[in-house]
C-alpha cells in the first residue's frame, strides 16, 4: 500500500488572553498616561526581534498614550523563564504561548469571555472554524490565534538530484519518501534529518496514521494502534531503515541538526524534511499588573 504524504495538521499559533494576578506597583487603569504594556515573546535572532518590534510599532501608533515594553528570550529558555515569572508574580501583560504548551500554564491566565472579545471588537466567529479549539482548556478560552502554522515536507533538490532520487511532486507518497531518503543516504550523509521536538516528531506519524495523539476532549490516545504503528515507523527510519541518524536526546536535536537530504526544519545541506511554514506560537495576556495597567486588554 502507498501512503500519501500530505501536509500535517495546521497548528494555531499565537494567542491573546488575560492574566490573573496584578504585579506589584501597577500603574493606573487602561489608557492612563505613561501606562506600560509588557510583552513577553521568544526570539531567536535580531530579525525575529525586529519583526516583533514592527508589530508593536502599530500598537504604539494606535495607542500613543501607552508605552509598550518587549521582553524576549530564546525558545530554549523561554518556558523556563515563563515558569519563573509565574512563580514570582512577574508575568507580562501579553505572553507568547505555544499552543501545545497552553494547558500547562492556564493558572497564569484568566479565561477570555464573550464580553472580553466584544470589548476588543472581536468574536470567535471571526476566526476559521476550529482555529480557537486548541487555545481552549476545559471549556475555557485562553487566547486567540495570531497566525496558523502548517507542518510541511520540504526537500533539497540539488541533493536529491546528486543522489539520483526522484524529485517530489503532487501525489507524492510515503513509499516515495522512503525511496528518496534511502537514495540520499550515502557519502557520509543521511537522507532524513529526524527531529524530536514536539511538532517535528508528531507531524509525519499524524500524517501517516491519520490519528491525533490527543482526542478532541483532551485525552491521550498514544496507544491507538494506528498512531502506534506510525510512531514505530518514524523511529524505524533510524533503527530499521537507517536513513536518519540517532538523536542524542529530544532537547538536543529537536530541529534536526544532522547533515541529511530529508529533514525537519530549515537547516542547510538537507534534501527532505518537515517544518512549520510559520513559527507556531500563541499570545496570551496577563492580568493587570504594575506593568500591565488595570482594566486593559491586549490584542
N, C-alpha and C positions, 0 to 999 in steps of 0.2 A: 504494500500500500504506500502511496505517496502522500505526504502531509504537506499541505500548502503552508507557506511561511508568511503569514500576514503581519501587519503591524500588531504589536501587543496593545493591551487596553490603554485608553487615554487616561492620564493621571491629572486631576485637578491640581493646580498649583497654589499660588498664594491665597491667603485668607485675611479677612478683616473681622476681628471680634473685639469684645470689650472686657478688660480685666477687672479683677475683683477689688483688691485692697489698695487704698491710696498709699503712696510713698510719703515719707516724712517731708515736710517743707513744701507742700504743694502750693502752686500759685493760685490765683483766683479762678472763677468759673470760666466756662468756654467763652472765648472771644476777648478775655482780659488782655489789655496791652502788656506786652512783654511775656506773655504765656509761652511756654516751651513744650512742644510735642517731641518726644524722643522715639526714634525708630531704630529697632534692632534688626539687622539682616546679615546674612552671611555674604561674604565677598572674597573671591579667590585671587583677584588681581586688581590693578588700578582701573582697568576697563570696566570691571564689574562695579566698582565703586562709582566711577564716572556715570554709568548708566543709572544707578540709583539716585545719584545727585541730580541728574537731569529730570527724573520723575518728581523729585521733591521740589525742584525749582518751580514746577507747575503749581504745586500746593502753596508755595510761598507767594507766588504771583496772585493766586486767587484768595489768599488769606494773609494780607500784609500786616495784620495786627498780631500775628503769632510768629514764634520762632520755631524752627524745626532742626533738631539735632540728630544726625545719623551716627549710629554706633555699629561697627562691623566686626566680624571675626571670620576666620577661615572655616569652611564646612567642617573640618575635623575637630574644631574646638567649639563650634557654635552651641551645640546642645549641652556640653559640659558647662559652659558659661550660663546658658539659659537655666539649667538646674540650680546653679549657684545663685543667680539673680532671683529665682522664685523663693529660695530658702531665706535669702537676705532681704526680701521685700524691695528689690531694686529692679523690678520689671519696667520695661519701656511701655509707652502708650500703644505702639504698634510693633508687633514682633513677627519676624519671618518665621513661618512654621511649615515644615514639610508635612504634607497631608497625611502621609503614612505614619507620622510620629504624633499626630494630634492627640490621640487617645491617652498618651502618657502625660500630657500637660494640661488637660482640661481644668484641673484645680487652679491653674493660674489665670483662667479667663472666665468671664461671665457669658452666659448664653445670649445670643442675639435674638431679640424678639421682633415680631412684625412691626411694632411701634418704632423700634430702633431703625429698622430698614426704611420705614416711611419717613422718619426724620431725615435720613440721608437721601431721600428721593429714590429709593430702590425697593425691589420686591424680588422674592425668589423666582418668580415667573419671568424676570428679566434675563435669566440665565438659561442655557441649554438644559433640556431635561437630564436629570442625573448629575449635573455638574456640581451640585452642592451636597450630594449624598455622602461623599467621603469626608466632608467637613462637618459632619454631624456625629454625635456620640450620645447614645441612649436617648435618642429622640430630640436632643437639643442641638441647635445650630451654633457653631462657634466661629464661623468665618465665612467669607465669600471668596470665590476663586478670582485670582488676579490674572492668571492665564492657565492654559491647559497644555501639558506636555504629552507627547506620544513617543513611546519607545519604538525605534525603528532599527532595521538591519541595514548596515552600510558596508561598503567594500572599497578596497584599493585596487583600481583597475590595472595599474601597472604591475602590481604584484601578482594578480591573478593571470594576467597575460604571460608574464615571465614563467609562471608555473604551468602554463598550458591548460588552465582551468576555464570552464565555461563562465562567461560573464552573466551575472544575474539579470533577469528580465521579468516582466509581468507574468504571474503564474508560477514563479519560482517555488519549488517545494523543499521540504526538509531533506529529501533524498539528494536534491541538487546542492543544498547547503553542505551536507556531509561530504559529497564528492569534491566540492571546491576546497573545503577545509583540508581534506586528505591530500589533494593535489598540491596545495600550497605549503604543506608541512615537509620541508626539506631544507638543505643547506643551512642548518642551524636555526631555522625559524619554524615556529608553529603556525598552523593555518588559522587558528582561532585564539583570540586573546580573551580568555574567560574572566568574568568579573563576579565577585561575590558580594557586592553591595546589594541592598535590598531590591532595588528596581532592576539591577542588571541580572542577577541570578534568577529572578522570577519571570522576567519578560519572555524568554523563549519557552520555558515549561508551560506558562499560561497559554501562549500561542499554540503550542504543540498539543497540549492536553485539552484545551478548551475549558479549563476549570480554574476558578479563582481559589487561592489558598484560604480565603475567608468568605463565609456566607454573607448574604445581604443583612442578616441581623447580627453580624459581628462575631459569629462562632468560627473557630478554626476548623478547617477541613483538610489539613495537611495529609491526612491518611486516606483521602479519597483515592481510589485505585487509579483513576486517570491522572491525577496530579502526581501520585507516587511514581507512576511509570515515566511520566515526563521529566520529573526531577532526577530520577535514576538515569535517564538518557542524558541529561545535562551533565551529571557527574561523570558519566561514561565517556564523554568527549575527552576527558583527562585519563581515566583509568582503563578504558577499553579501546577506544579508537585512537587515543594518544595523538590527537590533533591540537591539544592545548596543554600548556604547562601547568603543573600543580600550583595552587596558590598557597603561600605560607600561612595566611590567615585572612579572614574576611576583611579585617581592618587594614591589612597590608596592601591588598590589591583590589579594592572594591571597584576601581575604574579601569582595571586591566592594564598592566604596565609592561607586559612581555612583548617581545617583537613577534608579530604574527600577521597573518593575512586576513583573518576574520576576527573581529573584535567587539568588545563592548566599550563604547565611548570613543573620543576623537584623538587617540594617541597616534603618533607618526608610525610609519612602517607597518601598516595594517592592511589586510585585504578585505576582511569581513568582520562585522561586529554588530552589537546592539547598543543604542544610545538614546538619550532623550533629545527630541528636536528642539526643546526649550528646557530651561532649568526648572525641574519640578519643585515648586515652592508654594508656600501659603503665607498669608499675612494675617496676624491676629492682633487685635489691640488689647492693651492692658487698661485697667481702670484708672480713674482719676488719681493723680499722684502729684508729688511736688513738682515733677517734671511733666506731668500729664494733667492739665487743668481740669478740675471737676466739671462734669456735665458735657465734656467733649466726646465726639465720636469720630474716629479716624476712618477714612475710606481710601 
